[in-house]
Amino acid sequence: MADLQIENELAAALQQLATNENLSVEALLKTLLQSYRMAKHNELFAAPTTNEGWHEEALDSFIGMFDDDVHELSESVHESVTNALRKKDARLS
C-alpha cells in the first residue's frame, strides 16, 4: 500500500464518482487506468481514418527509388512488408 497525495478537489471528485458507480476509489482508479492504457494502445496502433490504404501508399512511394537492376528486390520487399502489415491489421481487428 502506498500513500498518494492529490488535491482535495480531485479527491472529492474521485470519491463522488466512485460512490455514483458503486465502486471503491481504488477500483475506480484501476478501471480508469485500464481504460487509459487501452485508449493509448488503440491510438498508437490505429491506422489513420482519412486514408484506408495508408501503409500501401507509403510503401509505393519507395518503389523506384533504386536503380532498375534492384527493382525486383524492391517489389519483393514491398510485397513482404505489405503482407506483414495486413496480418498485423487482422490481428488488431
C-alpha positions in Angstrom: 0.0 0.0 0.0 1.3 3.5 -0.8 0.2 7.0 0.0 -0.6 9.3 -2.8 -1.2 13.0 -2.2 -3.7 14.7 -4.6 -5.6 18.0 -4.4 -8.7 17.9 -2.2 -10.9 18.8 -5.1 -9.7 15.9 -7.2 -10.0 13.5 -4.2 -13.6 14.7 -3.7 -14.4 14.2 -7.4 -13.0 10.7 -7.4 -14.9 9.8 -4.2 -18.1 11.1 -5.7 -17.6 9.2 -9.0 -16.7 6.0 -7.1 -19.9 6.4 -5.0 -22.0 7.0 -8.1 -20.6 3.9 -9.7 -20.9 1.8 -6.6 -17.1 1.2 -6.5 -14.3 1.8 -4.2 -11.9 4.6 -5.2 -9.2 2.0 -5.8 -11.5 0.0 -8.1 -12.4 3.2 -9.9 -8.8 4.2 -10.4 -7.9 0.7 -11.7 -10.8 1.0 -14.2 -9.7 4.4 -15.3 -6.1 3.3 -15.7 -7.1 0.3 -17.8 -9.3 2.5 -20.0 -6.4 5.0 -20.4 -4.0 2.2 -21.4 -6.4 0.7 -23.9 -7.0 4.2 -25.5 -3.3 4.8 -25.8 -2.7 1.4 -27.3 -5.5 1.9 -29.8 -4.2 5.4 -30.6 -0.7 4.0 -31.2 -1.7 1.2 -33.5 -4.7 2.6 -35.3 -4.4 3.3 -39.0 -5.4 6.9 -40.0 -9.1 7.0 -40.8 -8.6 9.5 -43.6 -6.8 7.1 -45.9 -7.8 3.4 -45.9 -4.6 2.2 -47.7 -2.1 4.5 -46.0 0.6 1.9 -45.5 0.4 0.6 -49.0 0.7 4.1 -50.4 3.6 4.9 -48.1 5.4 1.8 -49.4 4.5 2.6 -53.0 6.3 5.9 -52.7 9.6 3.9 -52.1 9.4 1.9 -55.3 11.5 3.3 -58.0 13.9 5.0 -55.6 16.6 2.4 -56.5 18.3 1.6 -59.8 16.4 -0.6 -62.3 18.6 -3.6 -61.5 17.3 -3.6 -57.9 13.7 -3.1 -59.0 12.7 -6.8 -58.5 14.1 -6.8 -55.0 12.2 -3.6 -54.0 9.0 -5.2 -55.3 9.7 -8.3 -53.2 10.3 -6.2 -50.1 7.2 -4.2 -50.8 5.1 -7.3 -51.1 6.6 -8.9 -47.9 6.1 -5.7 -45.8 2.6 -5.2 -47.2 1.6 -8.8 -46.3 3.1 -8.4 -42.8 1.1 -5.2 -42.3 -2.1 -6.9 -43.4 -1.5 -9.7 -41.0 -0.9 -7.2 -38.2 -4.1 -5.3 -39.1 -6.1 -8.5 -39.0 -4.8 -9.4 -35.5 -5.7 -6.0 -34.1 -9.2 -6.0 -35.5 
